[in-house]
Amino acid sequence: MSIAIREAVQSDELFLKQWLMQPDVLKWFPMGDIKEVEDSARFWISFHALGCCYIAEKEGVPCGSVLLNLTHYAKIRHQCLLSIIVSEEFRNQKIGSLLLQHAEQQARERFGILLLHLEVYDGNPARRLYERMGYVEYGEHKKFIREEERYQTKIMMQKWLNRE
């Protein structure tokens, strides 16, 4: 299995849109329609200019991405929200683990980040991956998402990078 991780480029926005529109992917993100997906993908890929957005490729085929949502505010620059997505057909192939490892290394070594945090919706199977990778729950936001009369709870997780 040949998996490479590279910095994202602007044209990777197309892959992000495709991955987000997959039914078993979109249900775990807050976007609800194609316009919101397009806006989100455009925002996500805009971080490529800072060198903090990465794409995983399996045998040359883009299959996932991880984003360090860097901030320019000095008081909170030590921490960072992490976002990750893996295309449905490439799940359970260690791609998520490799993307997280890469993001953690870049966060620590390149950007001086000490704390990564992420958000995952209750019931999302990716939570097991985050727990295996050392992320721990630090809070929840009940009824964060509302779809008709169905609500989703958002779980916040974090990992201190200097405690490894």
C-alpha positions in Angstrom: 0.0 0.0 0.0 1.6 3.2 -1.2 0.2 6.2 0.7 1.8 9.7 0.3 0.9 12.9 2.0 1.5 16.2 0.3 0.6 19.8 0.7 -2.8 20.7 -0.9 -3.1 22.8 -4.0 -6.0 25.0 -5.1 -7.3 22.3 -7.6 -7.8 19.9 -4.7 -11.0 21.8 -3.9 -12.7 19.5 -6.4 -11.8 16.4 -4.4 -13.0 18.0 -1.1 -16.4 18.8 -2.7 -16.7 15.2 -4.0 -15.8 13.7 -0.7 -18.1 16.0 1.3 -21.1 15.1 -1.0 -20.8 11.4 -0.3 -23.9 10.5 1.8 -22.0 8.7 4.5 -19.6 11.7 4.8 -21.9 14.7 4.6 -24.0 13.4 7.5 -21.1 14.0 9.8 -20.5 17.6 8.7 -22.7 20.6 9.4 -23.3 21.5 5.7 -26.7 20.7 4.3 -26.7 21.5 0.6 -24.3 21.9 -2.4 -23.8 25.7 -1.8 -22.7 25.1 1.8 -20.4 22.3 0.6 -18.9 24.5 -2.0 -18.3 27.3 0.5 -16.8 24.9 3.0 -14.5 23.3 0.4 -13.4 26.8 -0.7 -12.6 27.8 2.9 -10.8 24.5 3.6 -8.6 24.7 0.6 -7.8 28.4 1.1 -5.5 27.2 3.9 -3.2 25.7 1.3 -1.6 29.2 1.0 -0.3 28.8 4.6 1.0 25.3 4.0 -1.3 23.7 6.6 -3.7 21.7 4.4 -2.6 18.3 3.3 -3.9 15.6 0.9 -3.4 11.9 1.2 -2.9 9.9 -2.0 -3.1 6.1 -2.3 -1.2 5.0 -5.3 -1.5 8.5 -6.8 -5.2 8.9 -6.2 -6.3 11.6 -3.7 -8.3 10.0 -0.9 -8.4 12.3 2.1 -7.4 15.6 3.6 -6.4 17.1 6.9 -6.5 20.8 7.8 -4.8 22.7 10.5 -7.1 25.8 11.0 -4.3 28.2 11.9 -5.0 31.5 13.5 -3.0 34.7 13.5 -4.1 35.7 17.0 -1.0 35.5 19.2 -2.8 34.6 22.4 -4.3 31.4 20.9 -1.7 30.5 18.4 -0.5 27.6 20.6 -3.7 25.7 19.8 -5.5 24.7 16.6 -8.7 23.2 15.4 -8.1 20.2 13.2 -10.4 19.0 10.4 -10.1 15.7 8.6 -12.0 13.9 5.8 -11.4 10.5 4.2 -13.3 9.4 1.1 -15.7 6.6 1.8 -14.0 4.0 -0.5 -10.7 4.6 1.3 -11.9 4.2 4.9 -10.3 1.6 7.2 -7.0 1.6 5.3 -4.9 3.6 7.9 -5.3 6.8 5.8 -7.0 8.7 8.7 -4.2 7.6 11.1 -1.5 8.7 8.7 -3.2 12.1 8.1 -3.5 12.7 11.8 0.1 11.7 12.4 1.3 14.0 9.7 -0.9 16.9 10.9 0.4 16.4 14.5 4.0 16.4 13.3 3.5 19.5 11.2 1.6 21.3 13.9 4.3 20.7 16.5 7.5 21.1 14.4 6.5 23.6 11.7 3.9 25.7 13.5 4.8 25.4 17.2 1.3 24.2 18.1 0.9 22.5 21.5 -2.8 21.6 21.5 -4.9 20.2 18.7 -8.7 19.9 19.1 -11.4 18.6 16.8 -15.1 18.2 16.7 -17.0 15.0 16.0 -20.7 14.3 16.1 -22.1 11.7 18.5 -22.3 8.4 16.7 -19.6 9.1 14.2 -17.4 6.0 13.8 -14.4 8.2 13.3 -14.4 8.9 17.1 -12.8 5.5 17.6 -9.8 6.6 15.4 -9.5 9.8 17.4 -9.5 7.9 20.7 -6.9 5.4 19.4 -4.7 8.4 18.4 -4.8 9.9 21.9 -7.6 12.5 21.6 -9.8 12.8 24.7 -13.2 14.3 25.1 -13.3 17.6 26.9 -16.9 18.7 26.3 -20.0 18.4 24.3 -22.5 20.7 22.7 -26.0 19.1 22.9 -28.4 19.8 20.0 -25.6 21.4 17.9 -27.1 20.3 14.6 -30.8 20.3 13.8 -32.2 18.5 10.8 -35.9 18.8 10.9 -36.7 17.5 14.4 -33.6 15.4 14.8 -30.7 16.8 16.7 -27.0 15.9 16.8 -24.6 16.4 19.7 -21.1 17.8 18.9 -18.3 16.2 21.0 -15.1 18.2 21.4 -11.8 16.3 21.7 -8.3 17.4 22.2 -4.7 16.2 22.3 -1.7 17.9 23.8 1.3 17.4 21.5 4.0 18.2 24.0 3.0 15.2 26.2 4.1 12.4 24.0 
